[in-house]
Amino acid sequence: MAVQNKKVLAKNIAIGMYVSALDRPWIETDFILEGFFVATNKDIEKLQTICEFVYIDVELTKERIDIDAIEPTLLTKIKTIANTDIKDISFGRGSSSSKGLPRPETTYKKSSSFSNEFRTANQLYKDITVTASQLFSDVSAGNEVDLSSVKRSATAVVDSVVRNPDAFLWLTRLHEKDAHTHNRSLRTSIWAIAFARHLGLEKTKLNNLSIALLLCNIGKAKLPIELLENEDKLTDEELLEYQKHVDYTLDALKIMGRTPQAIITVIRAHCERFDGSGYPMKLMGDEIPLLAQIAGIVSYYEEITNHRVQENSLDPTRAVEHLYNLRNKKFMSELVEEFISSIGIYPVGSIVELNSKEIAIIVEQNNKNQLLPQVLILRDNNRQPVNVFKLLDLYEINQSSDIRPKIINTYPLGTFGIDVEEVTKGLDSATGNHDEVNKVWNLKGLLKKIVS
């Protein structure tokens, strides 16, 4: 059974807890062991000095202390809900704290099925990857940027995301291990379009966001490669040099003299933060334009889920929890909640474990219940590759039968040997006959026997 971890704020660390992970790599600390029981007040003081929070192993900690009184985190709340009654989590405009957002300017409905849009999006992803790569090559060589090709590619992607956002988000997740700067800009652009679509912003703003995020990192082509490869360990002097990438980007666009001001505004402010800790202008709160705030959230999400050092990346669910804890600190609370609502508690492309012990990957969100998305089964309950791919709509199965499939754990992409080729093959050949799937699961008898 997978280890159950619980996030604990540093101020709540107590003697007897088993610390299984920190909010930073172990190698950056002088702890000898990667995992230990908190034995003394000195251990607590040491952890509180270097950490904002830690993760504790629930089972090992229970052996020594009562953890029920520990302040729950978002992830704990999600697991509690997922393991009791089937219900949704209130985020976004339906919640009481979402008064600071503008009214939706339009309403988007899915006009294309996932399977149809996936084929279109797959080709578009390849095309825009070439465009993004050429963009960075041109800037690095001092050549003029071809904005017309960027706009054409961005418009095509916006059209696809408007029709069905899950297809492109799928591709973004599948290709996330590629950490080159231009592909990071591409993935961030896609997250931004999907988020802005969810907010109901007009299509012109979706296009501006897409173009801005494709362009916003081109200034990094002017930075020494050492700064890019070690951006988490920069000295104060190096950090100031690194932050100049915003100015370098604006300088490159200024030379061309025909970039719309709306796009320039997003690029200039996308690294600003709600509490004033960003750069280059140290803007705070509403001083940061809305589209730039959107760009900031999606850029940060892409960064923490696709770190250059892969083992430092957070899985999607952990990343959602991390963002949730940054409300009204780094980012506007209402926007954070809307972003979580837009990508789902279990974002598209996440590898999950069901209470049948089968391993699946999230294919498509369910607007009726974020905890019950559509999934593709890739591993059986013994963690072995399946012979027949099954596409399950967890919400429909819960509504139409006595069995109750649900998600009990998440894993990083690549776990269990799952790769892009296998997932693509699974999508092409998967069957989604829910009646047939229900019969199979009833025959197994797993769901009635397994206690989450």
Secondary structure, DSSP 8 states (H G I E B T S, - for coil): ----EEEEEGGG--TT-EEEEESS-GGGS--SSSSEE--SHHHHHHHHHH-SEEEEEHHHHHTTS--TTS---HHHHHHHHHTSS------GGGSTT--SS---S------S-HHHHHHHHHHHHHHHHHHHHHHHHHHHHT----HHHHHHHHHHHHHHHHH-HHHHHHHHHHTTT---HHHHHHHHHHHHHHHHHHHT--HHHHHHHHHHHHHTTGGGGGS-HHHHHTTTS--HHHHHHHTTHHHHHHHHHHHH----HHHHHHHHHTT--TTS--SSS---GGGS-HHHHHHHHHHHHHHHHS-SSGGG---HHHHHHHHHTTBTTTB-HHHHHHHHHHH-SS-TT-EEEETTS-EEEEEE--TT-TTS-EEEEEE-TTS-EEEEEEEEEHHHHHHHSS----EEEEE-TTGGG--HHHHHHHHHH-B--HHHHHHHHHHHTHHHH---
